[in-house]
Amino acid sequence: MDLDAVRTFVAAADAGRFQDAAAELSITQQAVSKRIATLEKTLGVRLFTRTPRGAKLSIDGQAFLPHARDLLRAEERAIAAVRPGRRALRVDVIGRRLAPATLLGDFHRAHPEVELDVVTLFDADAAIDAIRSGTIDASFRAVTMPGRQLPADIRGARTFDDPLQIGVVRVYDEPVELLTGPAHVLAAARAVTPAELVGHRIWMPGLVPGTEWGAYYDALAAAFGLTIEITSPDFGTGPLLDTIADSRSLATFVGERTHLVWPADHGLRRIPLRDPTPVYPHSLLWHRDNPHPTLAALRDHLRSGRFDHSSKTGTWTPAWA
C-alpha cells in the first residue's frame, strides 16, 4: 500500500477539504485528488463523498481511518528503529544467556524508560565492524587477543576517566565457575582451585578457535596445565547440560552470571574457583563519535563500580587482557 496515499487520506480526513490537505502536505490539490483516487482503487471502495463544504468521509472512509493512522504510526516506528540518533540503543551482548545480557538487563531495570535493541554478533571482529559502520552502538567483548590491536577509532570504558582512552578497557571481570553433575568426584566441593583441576576433563564444545572466548580458555588451560576438550559438534546448551549431568568424569566452565536452567533431576553443581579465581574480562566498546544519549547513560551505569572485580586480589586473567 502506498503510504504517501495513506498519509494524504489522513490529512484530507483531518482537514475536511482537499485544498487544505494539499497546503499541509505542500503538494497540489490535483496531486491530493490523484493519490486519493489511487488509494480508493487499491481498496475498491469510495473513501470520500463531495459536499458543498468539502470532502466528507464515507462509511468505508470512517472505517479505514483508524487503520490508516495505525499504518502511519507503524511507519514512524520502523524509521525510528533504524535512524541514528532516534532509534533505540543497539547493543551486542554476545549471547542472551551470558553476563553481558544480564548487565544490560540491570541497566534497563535501573532505566526502564530507555529503549534498547539487543543483538548477538559472533565475535569481536564482527562487533568492531558493526560499531565502525554504525549498525550497533556498543558491544561487550573480551579484548584483545594476542597480536590484535583495536582500531584507533574504537575506544572502550575501563575507568571512564579519560574520554580519549584507546585500547583494552574492562567494565566487568566475571568469575568463572566449574559446572559438574552430581556423580562427579568434585561435586561435593564447596570450592576448588585451578590446580585441583589438573587431570580432570573439562568439556567445552562451544569453543571456537580464533574467537576471544577461545583465546581466553586457551590461556587458562596453558596457565594451569588444564585439559579442555572441544571434541564433538556444539549442539547447544541443553545437550551439554544433559551430558554433564550424566557424567562422572566430564565438567565444564561457566561464567558466574551465565543464566542456565536445567531439570531438577539433573542435580548440577556450580562450584566456585579460588586461589586464584579466573575472571573473564568483559569490555564495553563504542565508537568515539557516537552521540546516542542512552550510550552515555549506559557508561555511567557501568561506571558505578558495582560490577568491577578487577581490583580484587586473588584473581587471574590472561596477560593480553
C-alpha positions in Angstrom: 0.0 0.0 0.0 1.3 3.5 -0.9 1.9 5.2 2.4 2.0 8.6 0.7 -1.5 8.0 -0.4 -2.5 6.9 3.1 -0.8 10.0 4.6 -2.8 12.2 2.1 -6.0 10.4 3.0 -5.5 11.1 6.7 -4.6 14.8 6.0 -7.7 15.2 3.9 -9.9 13.5 6.5 -8.5 15.8 9.3 -8.7 18.9 7.1 -12.1 18.2 5.6 -11.0 19.8 2.3 -8.6 18.5 -0.4 -7.3 22.1 -0.8 -6.3 22.4 2.9 -4.7 18.9 2.8 -2.7 20.0 -0.2 -1.4 23.1 1.6 -0.4 21.0 4.6 1.5 18.5 2.5 3.0 21.1 0.2 1.6 19.4 -2.9 -1.1 20.5 -5.4 -4.8 19.9 -5.0 -4.6 17.8 -8.1 -2.0 15.6 -6.5 -4.2 15.1 -3.5 -7.1 14.0 -5.7 -4.9 11.6 -7.7 -3.5 10.0 -4.5 -6.9 9.5 -3.0 -8.3 8.1 -6.3 -5.3 5.6 -6.4 -6.0 4.6 -2.8 -9.7 4.1 -3.5 -8.9 2.0 -6.5 -6.5 -0.2 -4.4 -9.1 -0.6 -1.7 -12.0 -1.0 -4.0 -14.2 1.5 -2.1 -15.0 5.2 -2.0 -13.4 7.0 0.9 -14.9 10.4 0.5 -18.1 12.0 -0.7 -18.0 15.5 -2.1 -20.2 18.1 -0.4 -20.5 21.9 -0.9 -18.3 22.4 2.1 -15.6 20.0 1.0 -14.9 16.3 1.4 -16.8 14.1 3.8 -15.7 10.6 4.9 -17.8 7.8 3.6 -18.8 4.9 5.8 -15.8 3.0 4.4 -13.6 6.0 4.9 -14.6 6.2 8.5 -13.8 2.5 8.9 -10.5 2.9 7.2 -9.3 6.0 9.1 -8.1 4.4 12.4 -6.2 1.7 10.5 -4.7 4.4 8.3 -3.4 6.2 11.4 -2.0 2.8 12.6 -0.2 2.4 9.3 1.5 5.8 9.7 2.4 5.2 13.3 4.0 1.8 12.2 5.9 3.7 9.6 7.3 6.1 12.2 8.3 3.3 14.5 10.0 1.4 11.6 12.0 4.5 10.7 12.9 5.3 14.3 14.2 1.8 14.7 17.0 2.3 12.2 17.6 6.1 12.2 20.8 7.1 14.0 20.1 9.5 16.9 16.5 8.5 17.1 16.5 4.7 17.2 16.8 2.6 20.3 20.4 2.0 21.7 21.6 -1.1 19.9 24.0 -3.2 22.0 25.7 -6.5 21.2 25.8 -8.9 24.2 27.5 -11.9 22.5 24.8 -14.3 23.9 21.5 -13.8 25.6 22.3 -16.1 28.5 25.7 -14.6 29.2 26.8 -12.0 31.7 26.7 -9.0 29.2 22.9 -9.6 28.7 22.5 -9.7 32.5 24.4 -6.4 32.8 22.3 -4.8 30.1 19.2 -6.1 31.9 20.4 -4.5 35.1 20.7 -1.2 33.2 17.2 -1.4 31.8 15.7 -2.1 35.2 17.5 0.9 36.5 16.4 3.0 33.5 13.0 1.5 32.3 12.3 4.5 30.2 15.2 3.8 27.8 14.7 1.8 24.5 17.2 -1.0 23.8 17.7 -3.3 20.8 19.7 -6.3 21.9 21.7 -8.1 19.3 24.2 -11.0 19.3 27.2 -11.0 17.0 29.6 -13.8 16.5 33.0 -12.5 17.5 34.9 -9.3 18.3 35.8 -8.7 14.6 32.1 -8.7 13.7 31.3 -6.4 16.6 34.0 -3.9 15.8 33.0 -3.8 12.1 29.4 -3.2 13.2 30.5 -0.4 15.6 32.5 1.3 12.9 29.6 1.1 10.4 27.2 2.5 12.9 24.8 -0.5 12.8 25.4 -1.1 16.5 26.2 1.4 19.2 28.2 -0.7 21.7 29.4 -4.2 22.3 30.5 -6.2 25.3 33.7 -8.1 24.4 36.9 -9.6 25.8 39.7 -7.7 24.0 42.3 -8.0 22.7 43.7 -11.4 21.7 47.5 -11.8 21.2 48.7 -9.9 18.1 45.5 -7.9 17.7 45.0 -4.2 18.4 41.8 -2.2 18.4 41.3 0.3 15.6 42.1 3.9 16.5 38.5 5.0 16.2 37.2 2.4 18.7 37.5 3.0 22.4 36.3 1.2 25.5 35.4 2.1 29.0 37.6 0.7 31.7 37.8 3.6 34.1 35.8 6.2 32.0 38.2 8.9 33.3 39.9 9.6 30.0 37.4 10.2 27.2 40.2 9.8 24.7 41.5 6.5 26.0 42.2 3.9 23.3 42.8 0.3 23.8 41.7 -2.6 26.0 39.3 -1.4 28.7 37.3 -3.5 31.0 33.9 -3.0 32.7 33.3 -6.3 34.4 35.5 -9.2 35.4 33.3 -12.2 35.7 34.3 -15.1 37.9 34.5 -18.4 36.2 32.8 -21.4 37.9 33.1 -25.2 37.4 29.9 -27.0 36.5 29.6 -30.7 37.3 27.0 -33.4 37.5 26.0 -35.0 40.9 28.2 -38.0 40.4 31.4 -36.1 39.6 34.3 -36.6 42.0 34.3 -32.8 42.7 30.6 -32.4 43.0 30.6 -32.1 46.8 33.4 -29.5 46.9 32.5 -26.0 48.2 35.2 -24.6 46.1 38.2 -25.8 44.0 41.5 -24.4 42.9 42.6 -24.4 39.3 45.5 -26.6 40.4 43.0 -29.2 41.6 41.5 -29.5 38.1 44.7 -30.8 36.6 44.0 -34.2 35.1 40.2 -33.7 35.1 38.4 -33.5 31.8 36.8 -30.1 31.0 34.5 -30.3 28.1 33.6 -27.1 26.2 32.3 -28.0 22.7 31.3 -24.4 22.1 34.8 -23.1 22.0 35.7 -21.8 18.5 39.4 -21.3 17.6 40.2 -17.7 16.7 37.5 -16.2 18.9 38.1 -14.1 22.0 36.5 -16.7 24.2 38.5 -19.5 22.6 41.7 -17.4 23.3 40.7 -16.9 26.9 40.2 -20.6 27.7 43.4 -21.5 25.7 45.3 -19.1 28.0 43.5 -20.5 31.1 44.4 -24.1 30.2 48.0 -23.2 29.5 48.4 -21.2 32.7 47.3 -24.0 35.0 48.0 -27.1 32.9 44.4 -28.0 32.3 42.8 -30.2 29.7 39.9 -28.5 27.9 38.3 -30.7 25.2 36.2 -29.3 22.3 35.5 -32.6 20.7 32.1 -33.3 19.1 29.8 -30.8 17.5 28.3 -28.0 19.6 24.6 -28.9 19.8 23.8 -26.1 22.2 23.4 -25.6 26.0 20.7 -28.3 26.5 22.7 -31.3 25.2 25.8 -30.0 27.0 24.0 -29.9 30.4 22.4 -33.3 29.7 25.9 -34.8 29.1 27.5 -33.1 32.2 24.6 -34.2 34.4 25.1 -37.9 33.5 28.9 -37.9 33.5 31.3 -39.0 36.3 34.3 -37.5 34.5 33.2 -34.5 32.5 32.8 -31.0 33.8 32.6 -27.6 32.1 33.3 -24.0 32.8 30.6 -21.3 33.0 30.5 -17.7 34.0 29.2 -16.7 37.4 26.4 -14.7 35.8 25.6 -17.1 32.9 21.9 -17.8 33.1 21.3 -21.6 32.9 18.2 -23.6 33.6 18.1 -27.3 33.9 15.7 -30.0 35.0 15.6 -30.6 38.7 16.7 -34.2 38.4 19.9 -33.2 36.7 21.4 -32.1 40.1 24.1 -30.0 38.5 26.6 -28.2 40.8 28.1 -24.7 40.2 31.4 -24.7 42.1 33.4 -21.5 42.6 37.1 -21.5 41.6 39.5 -20.0 44.2 43.2 -19.3 44.7 43.2 -17.7 42.2 39.8 -17.1 40.7 39.9 -17.0 36.9 37.8 -14.0 35.7 36.6 -13.4 32.2 37.3 -9.8 31.2 34.3 -8.1 29.6 34.9 -4.7 28.0 32.4 -2.2 26.6 33.4 -0.9 23.2 31.8 2.0 21.3 32.7 4.5 18.6 34.2 7.7 19.8 31.9 9.8 17.6 28.7 8.1 18.7 26.3 10.8 20.0 23.5 8.5 21.2 22.3 9.9 24.6 21.5 6.5 26.0 25.0 5.3 25.4 26.3 7.9 27.9 23.7 6.6 30.4 24.9 3.1 29.9 28.5 4.1 30.5 27.5 6.0 33.7 25.6 2.9 34.9 28.7 0.7 34.4 30.9 3.4 36.0 29.1 2.9 39.3 31.6 0.3 40.3 29.0 -2.4 41.3 30.3 -4.7 38.5 34.0 -4.2 39.0 36.0 -7.2 40.2 39.3 -6.2 38.5 40.7 -4.6 41.6 40.2 -7.6 43.8 43.2 -9.7 44.8 43.4 -13.4 44.1 42.1 -13.2 40.5 43.6 -14.4 37.2 43.1 -13.2 33.7 45.3 -13.5 30.6 48.1 -11.1 30.2 46.7 -9.9 26.9 43.6 -8.7 28.6 
